[in-house]
């Protein structure tokens, strides 16, 4: 019986401090692992996306979140005018935040 009580209470005196640390350390390690595997990469990805949106300029070919491909003809503060079909003169006004990627920049076109 004494052995069972010693295992539960951690022995005589100061048993609660040790059990508290045994709970805190695993949760701290789990949080650290989650931070480095999930939270930190997501923040970096979002930071890179915001930088990409700041660098968007006239002449870049972009893809929107709706899957629309086009070439930027006008850049405004929060909106972009995108030319979808030059032959039919079809232009769309899209939100800057809906751009998911730049497929070809004006500099890349000059190199080709």
N, C-alpha and C positions, 0 to 999 in steps of 0.2 A: 504494500500500500504506500509506503514512504517513497519508493522508487517512482511510482506513478505520480504522486504529488510533486516530486522534485522535477519530473519532466514537464508537468503542466506549468508550474510556477517558476521554473528556472532556478530552483534552489532557494535558499534562505537569503533574503535581502537583495534588492536591485534586479529582480527578474523582469520587471516591466520595461526597463530601459533596453535590454537586449532584444526583447521581442518587438519593440517599436522599431529598432534599427533593422531587424530582419524583415519587416514589412516595407519600410521606406526605401531601402537599397534596391530591391527588385523593381519597384515602381519607378524609381529614378532611372534605373538602367533601361527599362522599357520605354520611358519617355525620350531618353537620349537616342536610343535606336530609332524610334519613330521620327524624331527630328531629323536625323541625318539621312534616313532612307526615304522619307516622304515629304516633310514640310520644307526643308532646305532646297531640294531640287525643284519643287513647285514654285517657290519664290524666285529662284534664278530664272526659270522658264518664263514667268510672268514679267520679270524685269527685262529680259531679252525681247519679249514681245512688245513691251512699251517703247523700247529703244527703236525697234523696227518701225513702229507706227510713227514715231517722231521723224524718222529719216525718209518716209514716203514723200515723193515729189513728182512733179509733172513728168510724164514720159515713162514712168514705171508701169510694168504689167503686173497686175495684182489678181488675187483670187479672194472672193468674199466668202463669208460663212455659209451663204446660200449656194455656193458653187458657181458663181458668176465670174467669168474671166473677162478682163478688159484692160484697156490702157488708160491711165489717168490723164485727163485733159485739163482739169482745174483742181487746185487744192485750196480748201478753205479751212477755217479753224477746226470744225468738227465733222465736216462733210467733204466728200470727194465726188467729182463728176468723172464718170468712167465711160469711155467710148467702147461699146461692145461690138459694134459692126460699123466700120468706116464707110463701106459701100452704101449702106442704107441710112447712115447718119443716126444711129441709135445710141443715145447717151442715157446713162442712169445716174441718179444721185444716190450715193450710198453713205452710210455713217462710217466714219474713220475707224471706229471700234469693231466694225464687222469685217474688216480686212484680216484674213487669217495668214496670208503669206504673199511675199513678193516673188513672182516667178522669174522676172527678167527686169533688170534696171536699165536706165538709159546708157550708163557706162558699158554694160555688157553688150548692148546692141552695137555700139561703136566698134568694139573689139571683133565682132563677127564679120 
